């Protein structure tokens, strides 16, 4: 519409009606999984993009009030059956359910023809990752499929990656990532004591390896994804160790260290733990080249050029906003991307590290994929 035609239409139609029409044309999004991360992501999308969160689904109805408040919506449609939500008129879905359900929910959303924002990781095991990769390969190319690896979209990360790719730090020899934080204060289950019901276990799903994939898969996979991104692909092998020092919840580890070997002998190291004191958080990645170093995090990026010579830039906003904004704009502009295979490979890289810790021996990528 030309500018003068728009002005003429605006003079004839009340502004409220124009705004209402725009809202009716907005992308309608449903949230599957009303725990913590799902409502946060949906809220970021609702507050920072033209998309509308019109539906929420969870098997635990008591989560709905808090989810609505976090997102900032008053009257979304509420579901306890995800198939019914998929059968509605939503255009896209945010999948933020426990990890062991991701493959099932991803396949169902594709079958329903919905654009998908899938929270990381892909699955708890190799078989689940393969399911997602197969489904993604056969997906309608008109669908936009994004994983919740928000670092891939953050402005500070993109600037750091561009600098690293330019050769400004020389050939990268080592990538080091750390994900150090304190354990959450939510109540958990005593380690070794079985839950009273499956619902109790699911409510604390991140405490259990078979539901979450363990600390390295459910949480540290963010850092693993950045290692793969900056080091140019997946590793060929891994060796590591880890365990549980504070034995209070489930059977997941609370610390791990994994050394990955990438192509041409390039090293990638990951240190992750929840053993830090309350309120402490240190999450970043560093890439060391022949002539310099690039450091990345959610809050900043830094370029070390030499002693006394470095540049640091803060992130202009929460990088999850960058991630959801790109997801919505790709749908609006008809320029879909499908990052599911890449997301599954980063998840498999984390699983490779878990297997190396389990076996207390080096495990190769090919061995992992054969064993499943």
Phi, psi and omega per residue, in radians:
X1 nan 2.292 3.111
X2 -1.246 2.733 -3.032
X3 -1.032 -0.776 -3.094
X4 -1.171 -0.536 3.088
X5 -1.219 -0.634 3.123
X6 -1.152 -0.732 3.134
X7 -1.100 -0.712 3.133
X8 -1.123 -0.746 3.132
X9 -1.144 -0.667 -3.128
X10 -1.141 -0.549 3.132
X11 -1.241 -0.445 -3.090
X12 -1.650 -0.461 -3.051
X13 -1.940 2.271 3.099
X14 -0.987 2.541 -3.096
X15 -1.044 -0.656 -3.129
X16 -1.047 -0.643 -3.138
X17 -1.240 -0.682 3.107
X18 -1.088 -0.788 3.130
X19 -1.102 -0.698 3.122
X20 -1.109 -0.697 3.117
X21 -1.122 -0.705 3.126
X22 -1.112 -0.693 3.130
X23 -1.129 -0.659 -3.138
X24 -1.156 -0.492 3.141
X25 -1.493 -0.153 -3.072
X26 -1.165 2.730 3.097
X27 -1.186 2.221 -3.125
X28 -1.683 2.170 -3.029
X29 -2.088 2.417 3.030
X30 -1.923 2.500 3.101
X31 -1.830 2.169 3.073
X32 -1.904 1.858 -3.098
X33 1.935 1.763 -3.017
X34 -1.849 0.643 3.121
X35 -1.361 -2.025 -3.130
X36 -1.785 -0.999 -3.048
X37 -1.168 -0.713 -3.090
X38 -0.993 -0.958 3.107
X39 -1.061 -0.578 3.102
X40 -1.107 -0.847 3.136
X41 -1.105 -0.772 3.134
X42 -1.098 -0.648 3.092
X43 -1.139 -0.727 3.086
X44 -1.063 -0.699 3.138
X45 -1.194 -0.754 -3.114
X46 -1.149 -0.637 -3.047
X47 -1.524 -0.329 -2.990
X48 -2.192 0.075 3.102
X49 -2.421 2.938 3.095
X50 -1.302 -0.120 -3.106
X51 -1.177 2.687 3.119
X52 -2.070 2.299 3.043
X53 -1.517 1.897 -3.004
X54 -1.925 -0.134 -3.090
X55 -2.643 2.573 3.090
X56 -2.339 2.377 3.132
X57 -2.290 2.330 3.042
X58 -2.809 2.610 3.129
X59 -1.336 -0.311 3.128
X60 -1.816 1.757 -3.040
X61 -1.112 -0.428 -3.116
X62 -1.153 -0.213 3.128
X63 -1.443 -0.257 -3.029
X64 -1.067 -0.827 -3.099
X65 -1.016 -0.814 3.138
X66 -1.148 -0.669 3.122
X67 -1.093 -0.795 3.129
X68 -1.065 -0.703 -3.138
X69 -1.163 -0.733 3.135
X70 -1.125 -0.754 -3.118
X71 -1.260 -0.629 -3.097
X72 1.584 0.628 3.107
X73 -2.114 2.570 -3.071
X74 -1.703 -0.827 -2.990
X75 -2.263 0.951 3.056
X76 -1.265 2.758 3.008
X77 -1.246 2.403 -3.082
X78 -1.973 2.327 -3.105
X79 -2.296 2.613 2.930
X80 -1.968 -0.083 3.110
X81 -2.046 1.945 -3.054
X82 -1.167 -0.476 3.113
X83 -1.137 -0.629 3.110
X84 -1.178 -0.658 3.086
X85 -1.168 -0.691 3.116
X86 -1.142 -0.485 3.127
X87 -1.397 -0.112 3.139
X88 -1.421 -3.014 -3.049
X89 -1.597 0.360 3.085
X90 -1.154 2.583 3.109
X91 -1.588 -0.548 -3.031
X92 -2.496 2.826 -3.124
X93 -2.393 2.426 2.968
X94 -1.731 2.062 3.125
X95 -1.741 1.943 -3.111
X96 -2.319 0.741 3.141
X97 -1.544 2.970 3.047
X98 -0.930 2.542 -2.956
X99 -0.990 -0.639 -3.074
X100 -1.143 -0.219 3.130
X101 -1.732 -0.103 -2.998
X102 -1.023 -0.805 -3.077
X103 -1.082 -0.795 3.131
X104 -1.068 -0.805 -3.104
X105 -1.234 -0.598 3.103
X106 -1.126 -0.831 3.128
X107 -1.059 -0.729 -3.133
X108 -1.148 -0.700 3.137
X109 -1.157 -0.672 3.081
X110 -1.130 -0.770 3.135
X111 -1.054 -0.585 3.130
X112 -1.418 -0.087 3.093
X113 1.325 0.570 -3.115
X114 -1.754 2.539 2.924
X115 -1.170 2.535 -2.983
X116 -2.236 2.244 2.910
X117 -1.953 1.818 -3.050
X118 -1.783 2.078 3.082
X119 -1.115 2.550 3.094
X120 -1.221 2.809 -0.214
X121 -1.448 -3.105 -3.104
X122 -1.209 -0.805 -3.065
X123 -2.839 3.077 3.125
X124 -1.536 -0.250 -3.049
X125 -2.582 3.047 -3.093
X126 -1.117 -0.730 -3.112
X127 -1.049 -0.736 3.124
X128 -1.154 -0.674 3.098
X129 -1.120 -0.703 3.114
X130 -1.127 -0.638 3.083
X131 -1.057 -0.788 -3.128
X132 -1.160 -0.690 3.139
X133 -1.144 -0.722 3.109
X134 -1.119 -0.792 -3.133
X135 -1.107 -0.725 -3.127
X136 -1.133 -0.668 3.141
X137 -1.113 -0.537 -3.112
X138 -1.717 0.099 -3.067
X139 -1.227 2.640 3.026
X140 -1.008 2.195 -3.078
X141 -1.204 -0.116 3.077
X142 -1.474 -0.185 -3.108
X143 -1.532 2.408 3.079
X144 -1.628 2.152 -3.081
X145 -2.165 2.017 -3.083
X146 -2.191 2.403 3.001
X147 -1.591 2.671 -3.132
X148 -1.395 0.699 2.990
X149 -1.572 1.368 -2.968
X150 -1.140 -0.328 3.113
X151 -1.091 -0.523 3.131
X152 -1.092 -0.341 -3.059
X153 -1.983 -0.180 -3.104
X154 -1.131 2.415 -3.101
X155 -1.042 -0.715 -3.128
X156 -1.164 -0.642 3.123
X157 -1.198 -0.721 -3.121
X158 -1.130 -0.649 3.094
X159 -1.164 -0.732 3.134
X160 -1.136 -0.709 3.138
X161 -1.143 -0.710 3.117
X162 -1.076 -0.713 3.129
X163 -1.151 -0.784 -3.136
X164 -1.083 -0.708 -3.132
X165 -1.200 -0.416 -3.114
X166 -1.288 -0.202 -3.100
X167 1.548 0.167 -3.060
X168 -1.140 -0.396 3.105
X169 -1.946 0.164 -3.126
X170 1.349 -2.983 3.140
X171 -1.159 2.241 -3.134
X172 -1.290 2.236 -3.113
X173 -1.846 -0.484 -3.042
X174 -2.615 2.343 2.967
X175 -2.001 2.330 -3.128
X176 -2.261 2.250 -3.135
X177 -2.213 2.433 3.045
X178 -2.306 2.419 3.123
X179 -2.275 1.482 -3.049
X180 -1.923 2.154 -3.127
X181 -2.669 2.953 3.067
X182 -1.537 2.703 3.102
X183 -1.190 2.559 3.113
X184 -1.163 2.810 -3.077
X185 -1.607 0.039 -3.133
X186 -1.144 2.612 3.139
X187 -1.157 2.479 3.136
X188 -2.188 -2.961 -3.114
X189 -1.908 2.488 3.119
X190 -1.088 2.322 -3.141
X191 -1.066 2.287 3.123
X192 1.539 -0.187 3.114
X193 -1.729 2.073 -3.083
X194 -1.143 2.557 3.099
X195 -1.200 2.781 -3.117
X196 -1.234 -0.500 -3.138
X197 -2.682 2.928 3.087
X198 -1.131 -0.609 3.096
X199 -1.065 -0.708 3.101
X200 -1.073 -0.708 -3.131
X201 -1.183 -0.740 -3.125
X202 -1.152 -0.636 3.126
X203 -1.097 -0.454 3.075
X204 -2.022 0.761 -2.961
X205 -1.071 -0.510 -3.096
X206 -1.228 -0.191 3.122
X207 -1.461 -0.127 -3.005
X208 -2.105 2.267 -3.087
X209 -1.043 -0.719 -3.057
X210 -1.310 -0.204 3.092
X211 -1.822 -0.483 -3.059
X212 -1.984 -0.441 -3.068
X213 1.692 -0.063 -3.103
X214 1.574 2.932 -3.066
X215 -0.945 -0.788 -3.065
X216 -1.147 -0.583 -3.099
X217 -1.460 -0.796 -3.056
X218 -1.337 -0.613 -3.021
X219 -1.996 -1.008 -3.047
X220 -1.205 -0.125 3.137
X221 -1.046 -0.455 3.041
X222 -0.981 -0.853 -3.128
X223 -1.189 -0.657 3.095
X224 -1.057 -0.738 3.131
X225 -1.073 -0.688 3.121
X226 -1.174 -0.684 3.082
X227 -1.031 -0.843 3.128
X228 -1.052 -0.726 -3.101
X229 -1.091 -0.909 -3.062
X230 -1.344 -0.458 -3.114
X231 -1.661 0.056 2.919
X232 1.565 0.309 3.109
X233 2.543 -2.980 -3.108
X234 -1.406 2.750 3.118
X235 -1.373 2.946 3.097
X236 -1.701 -0.382 -3.135
X237 -2.832 2.965 3.117
X238 -2.636 2.660 3.005
X239 -2.484 2.515 -3.085
X240 -2.967 3.112 3.081
X241 -2.601 2.759 3.134
X242 -3.125 3.049 -3.131
X243 -3.116 -2.776 -3.130
X244 -2.239 1.960 -3.134
X245 -1.537 -0.769 3.114
X246 -1.707 1.714 -3.000
X247 -1.499 1.390 -3.092
X248 -2.176 -0.361 -3.015
X249 -2.400 2.351 2.951
X250 0.794 -2.492 3.118
X251 -2.312 0.207 3.120
X252 -1.340 2.676 3.089
X253 -1.248 2.736 2.994
X254 -2.038 0.096 2.991
X255 -2.764 2.610 3.089
X256 -2.758 2.624 3.005
X257 -2.381 2.212 -3.116
X258 -2.298 2.339 3.039
X259 -1.901 2.084 3.112
X260 -1.771 2.554 2.986
X261 -1.973 2.179 3.138
X262 -1.781 -3.092 -3.134
X263 -0.999 2.584 3.108
X264 1.077 0.416 3.073
X265 1.335 0.143 3.119
X266 -1.173 2.384 -3.075
X267 -1.740 2.473 3.019
X268 -2.284 2.170 -3.071
X269 -2.097 2.444 -3.138
X270 -2.244 2.276 3.023
X271 -2.176 2.081 -3.117
X272 -2.320 2.470 3.127
X273 -2.814 2.737 2.984
X274 -2.002 0.350 -3.073
X275 -1.524 0.013 3.134
X276 -1.179 2.718 3.126
X277 -1.169 2.803 -3.100
X278 -0.910 2.288 3.094
X279 1.541 -0.148 -3.113
X280 -1.510 2.427 3.116
X281 -2.643 2.237 3.100
X282 -2.482 1.697 -3.058
X283 -2.212 1.979 -3.139
X284 -2.846 2.961 3.088
X285 -2.290 2.570 3.105
X286 -2.337 2.444 -3.129
X287 -2.214 2.055 -3.029
X288 -1.773 2.122 3.106
X289 -1.915 -3.049 -3.107
X290 -1.163 -0.547 -3.015
X291 -2.157 -0.039 -3.099
X292 -2.997 -3.064 -3.104
X293 -2.470 2.465 3.037
X294 -2.038 2.284 3.124
X295 -2.048 2.391 -3.111
X296 -2.245 2.634 3.022
X297 -2.848 3.032 3.089
X298 -1.109 -0.441 -2.998
X299 -1.791 -0.318 -3.081
X300 -2.874 2.981 2.875
X301 -2.382 2.628 -3.050
X302 -2.385 2.423 3.081
X303 -2.039 1.933 3.057
X304 -1.577 2.001 -3.127
X305 -1.676 -0.520 -3.107
X306 3.029 3.065 -3.112
X307 -1.000 2.125 -3.138
X308 1.327 0.139 -3.088
X309 -2.334 1.675 3.130
X310 -2.645 2.774 -3.119
X311 -2.241 2.341 3.104
X312 -2.206 2.394 3.111
X313 -2.290 2.287 3.133
X314 -1.416 2.661 3.084
X315 -1.245 2.328 -3.115
X316 -1.247 -0.334 -3.130
X317 -2.856 2.979 3.090
X318 -1.033 2.253 -3.012
X319 -1.238 -0.268 3.029
X320 -1.116 -0.544 3.071
X321 -1.086 -0.758 3.107
X322 -1.032 -0.699 -3.090
X323 -1.184 -0.863 -3.106
X324 -1.248 -0.543 3.127
X325 -1.143 -0.706 3.106
X326 -1.182 -0.686 3.114
X327 -1.005 -0.854 -3.101
X328 -1.202 -0.747 -3.100
X329 -1.132 -0.613 3.105
X330 -1.130 -0.653 3.093
X331 -1.182 -0.797 -3.124
X332 -1.056 -0.736 -3.028
X333 -1.548 -0.046 -3.129
X334 1.166 0.604 3.132
X335 -2.130 1.170 -3.036
X336 -1.201 2.683 3.016
X337 -2.256 2.698 3.121
X338 -2.242 1.766 -3.073
X339 -1.843 0.312 -3.043
X340 -1.147 -0.726 -3.125
X341 -1.136 -0.740 3.105
X342 -1.076 -0.742 3.110
X343 -1.129 -0.668 3.110
X344 -1.169 -0.650 3.129
X345 -1.152 -0.641 3.076
X346 -1.171 -0.662 3.074
X347 -1.117 -0.750 3.103
X348 -1.085 -0.585 3.088
X349 -1.115 -0.709 3.072
X350 -1.156 -0.704 3.099
X351 -1.108 -0.657 3.074
X352 -1.015 -0.755 3.089
X353 -1.126 -0.691 3.102
X354 -1.107 -0.737 3.121
X355 -1.111 -0.671 3.115
X356 -1.123 -0.663 3.085
X357 -1.186 -0.727 -3.139
X358 -1.066 -0.730 -3.062
X359 -1.527 -0.241 -3.041
X360 0.929 0.706 -3.131
X361 -2.741 2.876 3.122
X362 -1.197 2.380 3.093
X363 -2.200 2.312 3.122
X364 -1.587 2.812 3.103
X365 -1.047 -0.800 -3.117
X366 -1.101 -0.671 3.099
X367 -1.099 -0.769 3.105
X368 -1.030 -0.830 -3.071
X369 -1.185 -0.547 3.090
X370 -1.240 -0.738 -3.083
X371 -1.265 -0.586 -3.138
X372 1.209 nan nan
